[in-house]
Amino acid sequence: MKLKYCLIYTILCFIHFVSCETTLLFTKGDNIIMQPRAMTMEDEHGTWLMEKFELDRIVQIETTDDYIMGGFIRRVIKFEDKLIILCGDTNTIFVVDAYTGKVATHIDRKGRGPGESRIIVDIAFDYKNQEILVFNDYRKLLYFSMDGVFLKEENVTDRLYTNILYEDDNLMFYIYGFGVSRHSHSVEIYNLTTRTWTSVGKDSKINFDLRFAFPFIVKSKNIWFIPVLDMGLHKLDGDTIKVPYSLEANNPLTSELLRKSNRDWRAFRQEVRERRILYLIQGVRETEKYLVFATNLGVMIIDKQTLETQGAERVVDEFLGLRMDRLNYFPHDGDDNMIMFVVNHIEWARRRPTSDDIPERVKVQIDAVQLDDKIESNPIFVFYKERN
């Protein structure tokens, strides 16, 4: 009898050991791409930024006593000569000139009445009617003109989604997950004309609670999203979800380490940092040639034709003297062959150019940035465009 119990105990220990070392299953893409080696501080910084992109513009957002934006940006939508910005710190919406940064519209309606919100969860832009759509914590959809005029509101759902996105008269609703998180492989689609819903994909759940601050579903050449803890780059194509690419991590997250994240978050973060474990990717921006996104280890880029992949904890602009990490990178909405980084006034003041051969047009833009010592300046948006 003792032998029987010993045998059972041995089997259970073996099962526990295997489960501790089991790698989590991720969605396999049509193209499997190995994680690049250069993802540590000791490796060369991201020189690919200036090799593959060039500076397009520096947009210093206008700062006044009435226009205080804060550093927590939730959504940036680029439309023609305007940027539509949702500030999470103040729950306000700014419409600014995409070249000068001058504020054209400022929507700040807090409360419980018509057109008001306690928290603005996310915004989208109806390109056909040129209206700003707001999804708030009351689960209402609010409509505003580009001039900031409140037009109407409607109840469209009783669920609290994390993101919305407009495409061809459809509003995409997406949940990334809180606490016991969803493996968010689904998108709910609401047609603004027919007032009908369509569901694409299917979710599962996993006990993990970590999110990047910026949007989890983004529109560029296509609509891209990545479910929590998944390594597959998901593309929404009409009523179909495709996974053209997925990353093969050099040091993947294990089930045991995932359990540690729920018991001791500090220990989890320390181990992930020390072992350089890639476990989270978000914010895909697609240009003509590349896919750019953030990871917990830094910023990465994939060449869509050659599948060459590069990554670094920081990317470097020698002309501006900026070394920007995943917290600076921000995936804006817009089919414009650009990527964007957000720089605060302290980072800008501390910049150290390492190249003396700065193009004249770049010097002009740098000189145009003026920081106010009396007030904390709004963020500076730095746009890079894909090189020809």
N, C-alpha and C positions, 0 to 999 in steps of 0.2 A: 504494500500500500504506500509506504514511504517512497519507494522507487517511482510509483505512478505519479505522486504529487511532485516529486523532483523533476520528472520528465515534463509535466505540464508547466511547471515554473520555468524550466529552461526554454520551452517553446514560446511562452509569453514574453520572456526576456528577449528572445531572438526577434519576435514580432516587433517589440518596442524599439529594439536597436535598428531594425530595418526602417521602421516608420520615422525614426529620428533622422536618418540619412536620406530619406526619400526626397527627391527633387520635385517641386510642384509642377504640375502639368500646365503648359501654356499652349495657346493656339498656334499651330504650325502654319506658317505662311507658304505661299507658292515659292518664294525665294527665302532660304534660310541664310542669315548673315551672321558671321561671327563677330562678337564684340571686339572692337579695336583695343590694342594693348595700351595706347597712350591715354589713360584715364586717371592719372595720378598727378599730384603736385610736382613730383620729381621729374616727370616727363616733360617734353617740350610742350609749351602752351599752344593753343589752337591757331597755328599759322594759316590753316585752311580758310579762315574768315576773309583775309585780304587776298588770298590766292583765287578764291572762287566768287567773291562778292566785292563790290566797291561802294564807298559811301555815296548815298543818294541825297540825304538831307538830315540836318539836325533841327529838330522842332522843340524849341523851348516853350513850354506851356505858360501862357500869361498868368502872372501872379498878382492879385490885389487882395485887399481885405475881404472882398466878397467872393473871390475865386481861390479858395484854399482847397487843394485837391487831396493832399495826403499821399502816402507812398503805396497804399494798397489798391492797385488797379485790378479790376475784375474782368473787364472786357474792353477791347479797342476794335472799332469797326472803321475801316477806311473806305470812304465813298466819294469818288471824284476828288474835289478839292477840300473835303471835310474829314475830320476824325471825330467819331462819336465815342465817348469815353465814359465808362461806368467806374466811379470811385467807390470802393468798398468801405473806406474809412468814414466817409461822410454820407454815403447812400445818395449821391447826387450824380447827375448826368451832365456832361459837358459836350457841346458841339464846338469844335475849334477849327481854325484854318489849318489845313494840313501842311502848309509851308511856313507860315509865320507863328503859329501857335496862339494867335489872338482868339479869345473866347467870343463866339457868336451867339451861343445859347447856353443857358445854365438852368437846368431843371432841378428844383429843390422843393419837393412837396411832401412834407412829413406829416403823418397823422392817420386818421381812420376814415376820412371823408372821401368823396369822389375824386379820383385821380391821385390819391395819396397812398403812401406806404410807410410802414415802420422800417422794413428792410427791402431793398430791391435785390431780388435773387439774381436776376440776369436780364440782359437786354438783347434785342435783335433788331435788324433793320429791314423793313419791307421796301425792297428796291423798286417795286412796281408802283406803289402809291407814295413812296418816299415818306414813310412814317416810322417813328421809333416805337417799338413794341417793348413793353415792360412787364415782366412777370414778378409779382411781389409775394411777400410772406402771407398775404391773405388768399393766395392761390388765384389771384385775379390777373387778367391780361388788360393792361392799360395801353391806350393809343395816344401818341403825341405827334404833333407836326414837327418839322425840322426847326421851326421857330420856337418850339417849346410850348405850344398851345395844347392844352388837354382836349382831346377829341371825344373819347368815349372809353368805357370799360366793360368787360364781360367776364362772367364766370365760365371757365372752360374745363376745369378739372378740380377734383378734390385732393389730388396728390401734390406733394411738394417736391418738385424736380430741382435739380441743381443748375441746369443749363437749358437755354433755348437758342434756336438758330433758324434763320429764315432761308428758304430755297424754293423758288418757283411756286409761290402762293401756298406753300406748306410751311408750318412751324414745327420744327423738330424739338421734342422734349426729351431730356436725358437726365438720368440719375446716376451720379458717380458712387455714392454710398457714404454712410455715416455709421460709426460703431461697427456692428455686425454688417460688414459691407457687402454690397452686391457685386458679383462678377458682372459688370454692366455691359453685357453683350447685346442689349436691346435698345431700340430707339422708338419712341412713340411719335407718330406723325399726325398733326392736326391740320386739316385743310381749312384755310380761312374763308373760302367761298362756300363750300358745301357743309361746313361745320361737322365733318365726319373724322373719325379716328382710324388709323391703321397702325398695327404693331409689327415691328420688324425685329427678328432675333429672339433669343431666350436667355434669361438670367439664371445664375445660381448665387449662392451666398458663401462668404468666407469671413472669418473673424479677424478683421484688420482695419485699422483706423488711421490712415494718413493720406493727406491730399495736398497737392500743389495749390497755390492760390489762384492761378490763372485758369481760363476755361478748359474744360476737358473734351469738348467737341468744337472743332474749328473748321472754318471754310476758307480754302485757298483755291488751288486748281480743282480740288475735290473736297469732300467733307470727310475728315479723319477724326477718329477717336481711339483710345486704348483703354480697355477695361482694367480695373484695379488689379495690380500684380500680374498682368498679362504681358507677354513680350511680343504679341502680334499687333501689327499696325493695321487697324480696321478701317475700311473705307465704305461709306454708305453710298451705294449706287442704286438710286431709285428705291425699290422695295426689296433690295438685296444687300447683304453685308458681305464684303469680300475682304480677304486678308492677303494682300499681294506680298507682304514682307513680314518676317519675324526675326528677332535677335536670338542668337544662341549665346547665353552668358558664359563667360570663362569660369566664373565662380557663382553658380546659381543659388538662389534662396532655397533652403530646405524646409520641410514641414516642422522640424524641431525648432529652427530659428524663428519661424513664423509664430509658433506657440510662445516663444520667449518674448516676442513683441507685445503679447497680451499680458504677460506676467511682470515684465520689467522692461519698460520702454527705453530707459536710459542704457541698460546693458545691451539691448538690441541695437541701438544706434551706434554704440561704441564698437561692437563686433562687426557690424556692417562697414563702418568706416575703416577699421583696421584691416579687414580682409578684402576690402574693395569689392563688395558684393553688389552686383547690379540687380535691382529688384523692382524698379519703378521707372516708367517712361511716360511722358505726357507732352502735349502741345505740339502736334505735328503741323508743320508748315510745308506745303509743296510748291516748288517753283518749277520752271520748265525742265531743269536738269536734276534738281536735288530734292531730298526730304531732310528737313532740319527739325530737331526736337530736343527737349530737355530730358535728362535722366537724373537719378539721385547722385550720380557720379560726375555730372557735368553736361555739356552740350555736345550733341552728335550730329553728323551729316552723312547721308547716303547718296552716292551717285547712282541715279536710277538706271543708267545704261550699263555701267561697268560693275555696279554693286560694291565699289570701293567704299569703305566706311572709315571715317575719322572721328575722333572724340578727344576732348580735353576738359579738365576741370575748369579752365578759364580760356576764353578766346581773346586774342590780342589785336588791338588796332594801334599800330605804331605811330600813325599820324596824330590821332587824338590822344594817345598816351593812356588808353583805357584797357584794363584787363577785366573782362566781364564774365561772370559765371552764370549758372542756371537760374539764379534769382534775378539777374538782369534781363535774361532772354524773355520775350513776351510774344506769344503767337497771336497776332492780330488777324481779323477777318478781312479778306480782300484778295482777289485774283490779280496780283500785281508784280509777281516775281521778286518780292522783297521779303526780308526778315527784319525784325525790330528788336532793339534792346532799350530798356528803361534805365536811365542813370539819374541818381539823386544829386542834389546840389553839393553834398560833401564829396561824393565820388568825382564829380566834375572838378571841383576845386583842387583835388589831390592828384589829378592826372599828370602823367609824366611822359611826354612824347619821346620816342627813342629813334626817330628818323628826322634828319634835317631836310630831306627832300620832299617837303609837304607841298602838294599841288596848290596852286593859287586859289582855286574855287573852294578847297577845304579850309584854307586859311581865312577866307572871307566868312565862311559859316562859323568857324571857331570864334572869330572876333565878334560876331553878332551876339554870342551868348553873354549875357550880363547878369551876374548874380547880385541880389540885393542883400546887403549886410543887415538890414533892419527887419527882414521877414524871411521865413524859411521858404525858399523858392519851390514852385511846383516842379514835377519831374521833367526831365529832358528826354525826348524820344529820339533815338538814333536809328535811321533807316538805311539798310544796305540793299542794293539791287544786284541781281545776278549779272556776272560779267558775260559779255557776248562771246 
